Amino acid sequence: MVMDGARSSTSDRSALRAAFIDRAGWSDADERPLAVDASFRKYFRLTRSGGTAVVMDAPPPQEDIRPFVRIGRHLLAMKLSAPEIFAEDPANGFLLLEDLGDDTFARVLAAGGDEAELYGRATDVLVAAHAAPDHGLLPELSRYEGEALIDAAMLLAEWYLPEATGRAATMEEIEEYRAAWRSALAALPPSASTLMLRDYHKDNLMWLPKRPGVRACGLLDFQDAQRGHPAYDLVSLIEDARRDVAPAVQAACTQRYLATTGLDAKDFRTGFALMAAQRHARIIGLFVRLLRRDGKPEYLQHLPRVWRLFERSLEHPALEPLRLWVDRHLPPPLRRIGAP
C-alpha cells in the first residue's frame, strides 16, 4: 500500500522536475522513464522534434549532483565522452544532460559486438586519463588508498564470513583480516595516483562508434571518482564481477595500458593483483550484504565468478598474508555460496 505521504512526495517531485524542464526550454518534449539507479537517482528521456535529452532526478538530501557536474566537466575538458550538461538545478537535484543513447557496452556485447575493440577503446580512456596533466586528478579528490582500501574490503569479513560459517565473526578474526591487508599493502610498489572512476565496467560505458578515438567510449556514473592506483579501473574493466572477459582480451588490455603509459610492468602487475584482491573481496561481501540487508538475492549468481577472480589474485606473492587468512577462515567448501 502506498502511503499518502509517499504519493505526495512523488507528486511534488514530478512538479519540481516539470518546472526544471520548463526553465531549461524543453517543456514541449515528451517524457518517459529511462532508468532507475541503484541509488536514489532516476532518469527520464525527453524527446521532441529537435532531438533528445536526459533528465537526472537526484533528490536531496539523499543525493548531491555537484560531484557529477564537477567530474563530468573535467572529463569533457579532457576531451572524453561524458554527457554534456545543458542545465542544472543543484538545490533541487536536477540535471539536463546530453543523451548518449542506449548502446551500453553490456547491450552491444550481448548483441555480438567486438569484445576486443570495445575493451581496447575503454582501456585507451584510462591511458588518456593517465597521460593528462597530474594524471587527470582534480584538487580535493578523496583518496582510495591505504586504510580506505582496507575499510572497503572489510565487507568480506563482516558479511561473507558470517554467512558462510553461520556465526558472527569474532573480533580476533576481524583484526587478523585487517592485519593481513596491512601486511599485503605494505608490498605495494610506489606509484603516482591517477583519476579513478571507481565503477568502470560494461554497464557504465557507452559505445559511440561515430566518435573518433577515445571518444567512442562514453562515460556514465562517475560521480564517485577518487584518486588511487592506476590499476584499479583496469581491474574493474577486465575482471568484471558480472561478465567473463576473454583471457586474450584481458592480456591485450593490460599490455596496451603498459605499452602506452610506460609504467614498470612488474610493479604494475603487483599493484593490479592487490587492487584486484581488494575489489573482489569487497564485492563478495557486498553481494551478501545486498542479500541480507537489502533483500536482493539476484547478485549471488555472480559469486562463483568473483571467487575465481579473487582466488587468482591471491596467487600473487604479495597477497600471501591475505591468502593464508582466507585459507584458514574460508577454505574452499565455504566459498560455494551462490554456486549453481
Phi, psi and omega per residue, in radians:
M1 nan 2.308 3.125
V2 -1.560 2.168 3.140
M3 -1.282 2.706 3.139
D4 -1.020 -0.671 3.136
G5 -1.082 -0.698 3.121
A6 -1.149 -0.731 3.104
R7 -1.086 -0.739 -3.137
S8 -1.118 -0.735 -3.141
S9 -1.097 -0.757 3.114
T10 -1.102 -0.742 3.126
S11 -1.124 -0.746 3.109
D12 -1.081 -0.704 -3.125
R13 -1.146 -0.720 3.127
S14 -1.106 -0.679 3.133
A15 -1.165 -0.726 3.105
L16 -1.099 -0.712 -3.137
R17 -1.156 -0.723 3.122
A18 -1.085 -0.713 3.124
A19 -1.132 -0.689 3.111
F20 -1.115 -0.783 3.136
I21 -1.085 -0.679 3.119
D22 -1.123 -0.785 3.132
R23 -1.104 -0.562 -3.132
A24 -1.365 -0.092 3.098
G25 1.506 0.379 -3.114
W26 -2.071 0.469 -3.088
S27 -1.164 -0.322 3.140
D28 -1.510 0.039 -3.078
A29 -1.553 2.628 2.975
D30 -1.435 2.485 -3.119
E31 -2.048 2.390 3.001
R32 -2.509 2.571 3.129
P33 -1.045 2.416 -3.129
L34 -1.910 -0.826 -3.109
A35 -2.880 2.701 3.000
V36 -1.976 2.217 -3.108
D37 -1.362 2.852 3.052
A38 -1.140 -0.338 3.091
S39 -1.620 -2.630 3.105
F40 -1.525 -0.029 -3.071
R41 -1.291 2.536 3.000
K42 -2.263 2.732 -3.111
Y43 -2.278 2.519 -3.141
F44 -2.358 2.411 3.082
R45 -1.691 2.292 3.053
L46 -1.796 2.321 -3.108
T47 -2.273 2.287 3.034
R48 -2.578 3.087 -3.047
S49 -1.051 -0.510 -3.114
G50 -1.457 -0.034 3.140
G51 2.377 -2.782 -3.084
T52 -2.306 2.830 3.022
A53 -2.658 2.947 -3.113
V54 -2.158 2.347 3.038
V55 -1.756 2.187 2.951
M56 -1.637 2.169 3.112
D57 -1.925 1.813 -3.041
A58 -2.183 1.562 -2.957
P59 -1.199 2.203 2.978
P60 -1.262 2.702 0.026
P61 -1.543 0.021 -3.116
Q62 -1.142 -0.564 -3.087
E63 -2.211 2.717 3.111
D64 -2.383 1.992 -3.064
I65 -1.365 -0.204 -3.028
R66 -1.085 -0.718 3.076
P67 -1.067 -0.662 3.110
F68 -1.082 -0.772 -3.134
V69 -1.101 -0.790 -3.090
R70 -1.112 -0.865 -3.120
I71 -1.214 -0.692 -3.129
G72 -1.053 -0.790 3.128
R73 -1.193 -0.543 3.072
H74 -1.161 -0.747 3.115
L75 -1.128 -0.687 3.094
L76 -1.111 -0.695 3.113
A77 -1.130 -0.449 3.085
M78 -1.483 0.116 3.126
K79 1.184 0.567 3.063
L80 -1.817 2.824 -2.999
S81 -1.621 1.125 2.857
A82 -1.430 2.776 3.126
P83 -1.175 2.398 2.992
E84 -1.105 2.522 3.139
I85 -1.816 1.967 -3.069
F86 -1.550 -0.579 -3.128
A87 -2.750 2.683 -3.120
E88 -2.557 2.603 3.079
D89 -2.448 1.437 -3.074
P90 -1.079 -0.593 -3.088
A91 -1.094 -0.661 -3.108
N92 -1.838 -0.092 3.025
G93 1.414 0.781 3.112
F94 -2.196 2.517 3.004
L95 -2.343 2.489 2.959
L96 -1.875 2.079 -2.960
L97 -2.108 2.722 2.958
E98 -1.034 2.414 3.105
D99 -1.540 1.950 3.140
L100 -1.540 0.101 3.067
G101 1.619 -2.833 -3.053
D102 -2.004 -0.036 -3.005
D103 -1.511 1.280 2.969
T104 -1.151 2.769 3.052
F105 -0.964 -0.662 -3.102
A106 -1.032 -0.784 -3.105
R107 -1.235 -0.713 -3.131
V108 -1.131 -0.739 3.121
L109 -1.137 -0.692 3.133
A110 -1.130 -0.475 3.130
A111 -1.555 0.117 3.089
G112 1.684 0.313 3.136
G113 -1.072 2.822 -3.085
D114 -1.314 1.816 -3.072
E115 -1.041 -0.793 -3.096
A116 -1.089 -0.714 -3.132
E117 -1.167 -0.806 -3.109
L118 -1.097 -0.839 -3.091
Y119 -1.225 -0.522 3.064
G120 -1.139 -0.760 3.113
R121 -1.124 -0.713 3.127
A122 -1.119 -0.638 3.066
T123 -1.128 -0.680 3.133
D124 -1.094 -0.550 3.062
V125 -1.085 -0.739 3.117
L126 -1.158 -0.643 3.068
V127 -1.095 -0.753 -3.137
A128 -1.089 -0.696 3.102
A129 -1.126 -0.730 3.140
H130 -1.151 -0.566 -3.112
A131 -1.439 -0.231 -3.123
A132 -1.208 2.804 3.081
P133 -0.926 2.328 -3.115
D134 0.976 0.558 3.114
H135 0.963 0.594 3.054
G136 1.370 0.131 -3.079
L137 -1.320 2.614 2.998
L138 -1.927 2.660 3.069
P139 -1.048 2.535 3.015
E140 1.220 0.216 2.988
L141 -1.144 2.354 3.111
S142 -1.213 2.746 -3.076
R143 -1.709 2.267 3.001
Y144 -1.838 1.257 -3.030
E145 -2.522 2.852 3.012
G146 0.948 -2.179 -3.076
E147 -1.115 -0.495 3.105
A148 -1.115 -0.683 3.065
L149 -1.102 -0.751 -3.119
I150 -1.160 -0.769 -3.140
D151 -0.989 -0.731 3.136
A152 -1.190 -0.647 -3.127
A153 -1.277 -0.206 -3.135
M154 -1.107 -0.275 3.122
L155 -0.995 -0.543 3.128
L156 -1.090 -0.850 -3.116
A157 -1.288 -0.599 -3.022
E158 -1.482 -0.425 -3.094
W159 -2.112 -0.806 -3.088
Y160 -1.281 -0.780 -3.104
L161 -0.976 -0.845 3.086
P162 -1.081 -0.650 3.134
E163 -1.135 -0.688 -3.084
A164 -1.326 -0.595 -3.049
T165 -1.700 -0.296 -3.114
G166 1.354 0.317 3.116
R167 -2.589 2.825 3.118
A168 -1.199 2.533 3.055
A169 -1.188 2.438 3.114
T170 -1.398 2.791 3.100
M171 -1.081 -0.615 3.124
E172 -1.119 -0.749 3.115
E173 -1.097 -0.730 -3.139
I174 -1.096 -0.815 -3.098
E175 -1.209 -0.629 3.071
E176 -1.117 -0.660 3.129
Y177 -1.137 -0.810 3.126
R178 -1.098 -0.704 3.123
A179 -1.131 -0.656 3.106
A180 -1.100 -0.695 3.108
W181 -1.152 -0.731 3.128
R182 -1.080 -0.697 3.131
S183 -1.164 -0.732 -3.137
A184 -1.151 -0.787 -3.109
L185 -1.189 -0.349 3.071
A186 -1.134 -0.357 3.124
A187 -1.545 0.018 -3.116
L188 -1.233 2.065 3.135
P189 -1.097 2.577 3.111
P190 -1.008 2.433 -3.136
S191 -2.695 2.433 3.087
A192 -1.173 2.364 3.098
S193 -1.179 2.666 3.077
T194 -2.352 2.917 3.069
L195 -1.090 2.262 -3.072
M196 -2.162 2.076 -3.071
L197 -1.471 -0.170 2.997
R198 1.405 -1.184 -3.100
D199 -1.845 1.200 -3.013
Y200 -1.685 1.507 -3.082
H201 -2.588 -3.127 -2.940
K202 -0.983 -0.527 -3.097
D203 -1.397 -0.283 -3.109
N204 -1.946 0.212 3.138
L205 -2.092 2.421 -3.114
M206 -1.942 2.474 3.100
W207 -1.676 2.031 -3.095
L208 -2.170 1.253 -2.945
P209 -1.136 -0.289 3.130
K210 -1.373 -0.189 3.127
R211 -1.648 2.556 -3.060
P212 -1.424 2.663 2.977
G213 0.945 -2.347 -3.090
V214 -1.154 -0.345 -3.133
R215 -1.231 -0.184 3.070
A216 -1.234 -0.230 3.121
C217 -1.852 1.834 3.128
G218 -1.424 2.619 -3.015
L219 -2.052 2.310 3.063
L220 -2.243 2.860 2.939
D221 0.955 1.011 -3.093
F222 -2.034 0.193 -3.041
Q223 -1.187 -0.296 3.122
D224 -1.667 0.319 -3.118
A225 -0.976 2.506 3.130
Q226 -2.418 -3.026 3.000
R227 -1.894 2.434 -3.089
G228 -2.993 -2.892 -3.061
H229 -1.183 2.432 -3.102
P230 -1.095 -0.315 -3.130
A231 -1.430 -0.278 -2.943
Y232 -1.074 -0.871 -3.107
D233 -1.182 -0.541 3.073
L234 -1.161 -0.674 3.031
V235 -1.017 -0.847 -3.136
S236 -0.980 -0.667 -3.069
L237 -1.287 -0.920 -2.951
I238 -1.721 -0.155 3.006
E239 -2.074 1.030 -3.064
D240 -1.180 2.332 -3.140
A241 -1.163 -0.391 -3.010
R242 -1.973 0.075 -3.113
R243 -2.690 2.375 3.040
D244 -1.383 2.152 3.073
V245 -1.728 2.339 -3.093
A246 -0.963 2.353 3.132
P247 -0.938 -0.649 3.134
A248 -1.138 -0.618 3.112
V249 -1.245 -0.705 3.080
Q250 -1.017 -0.842 -3.118
A251 -1.119 -0.716 -3.125
A252 -1.142 -0.706 3.136
C253 -1.152 -0.724 3.131
T254 -1.114 -0.801 3.134
Q255 -1.137 -0.664 3.104
R256 -1.061 -0.768 -3.132
Y257 -1.153 -0.791 -3.127
L258 -1.136 -0.737 -3.071
A259 -1.150 -0.598 -3.052
T260 -1.617 -0.411 3.091
T261 -1.584 -0.412 -3.117
G262 1.332 0.245 3.136
L263 -1.223 2.671 3.092
D264 -1.131 2.156 -3.020
A265 -1.107 -0.785 -3.098
K266 -1.120 -0.823 -3.140
D267 -1.107 -0.707 -3.127
F268 -1.127 -0.725 -3.122
R269 -1.174 -0.558 3.036
T270 -1.144 -0.798 3.092
G271 -1.079 -0.676 3.122
F272 -1.064 -0.805 -3.136
A273 -1.070 -0.718 -3.138
L274 -1.187 -0.771 3.114
M275 -1.151 -0.650 3.105
A276 -1.114 -0.815 3.140
A277 -1.059 -0.749 -3.132
Q278 -1.100 -0.831 -3.098
R279 -1.131 -0.762 -3.107
H280 -1.195 -0.668 3.087
A281 -1.071 -0.770 3.133
R282 -1.091 -0.776 -3.074
I283 -1.198 -0.648 3.091
I284 -1.017 -0.811 3.101
G285 -1.199 -0.653 -3.128
L286 -1.094 -0.727 -3.110
F287 -1.125 -0.618 3.073
V288 -1.235 -0.671 3.100
R289 -1.103 -0.688 3.094
L290 -1.064 -0.613 3.091
L291 -1.201 -0.972 -2.965
R292 -1.381 -0.681 -3.095
R293 -1.545 -0.647 -2.995
D294 -1.930 -0.021 3.104
G295 1.143 0.648 -3.117
K296 -2.093 1.506 -3.083
P297 -1.357 -0.187 -3.004
E298 -1.121 -0.362 -3.114
Y299 -1.335 -0.294 -3.101
L300 -1.101 -0.448 -3.129
Q301 -1.065 -0.382 -3.101
H302 -1.590 -0.152 -3.063
L303 -1.052 -0.722 3.120
P304 -0.999 -0.717 3.111
R305 -1.099 -0.803 -3.095
V306 -1.155 -0.630 3.075
W307 -1.104 -0.723 3.111
R308 -1.063 -0.745 3.122
L309 -1.152 -0.713 3.131
F310 -1.102 -0.820 3.139
E311 -1.061 -0.662 3.125
R312 -1.130 -0.734 3.129
S313 -1.129 -0.589 -3.117
L314 -1.205 -0.208 3.107
E315 -1.263 -0.307 -3.140
H316 -1.217 2.402 -3.098
P317 -0.969 -0.554 -3.133
A318 -1.133 -0.377 -3.095
L319 -1.646 0.156 -3.078
E320 -0.964 -0.773 3.133
P321 -1.003 -0.707 -3.138
L322 -1.277 -0.679 3.121
R323 -1.045 -0.717 3.122
L324 -1.095 -0.703 3.113
W325 -1.131 -0.781 -3.125
V326 -1.115 -0.782 3.141
D327 -1.082 -0.603 -3.104
R328 -1.351 -0.739 -3.007
H329 -1.771 -0.386 3.129
L330 -2.341 1.165 3.115
P331 -1.114 2.903 -3.038
P332 -0.808 -0.702 3.129
P333 -1.066 -0.391 -3.128
L334 -1.625 0.123 -3.128
R335 -1.819 0.340 -2.977
R336 -1.868 0.135 3.068
I337 -1.060 2.280 3.133
G338 1.544 -0.112 3.126
A339 -1.220 2.558 3.123
P340 -1.022 nan nan
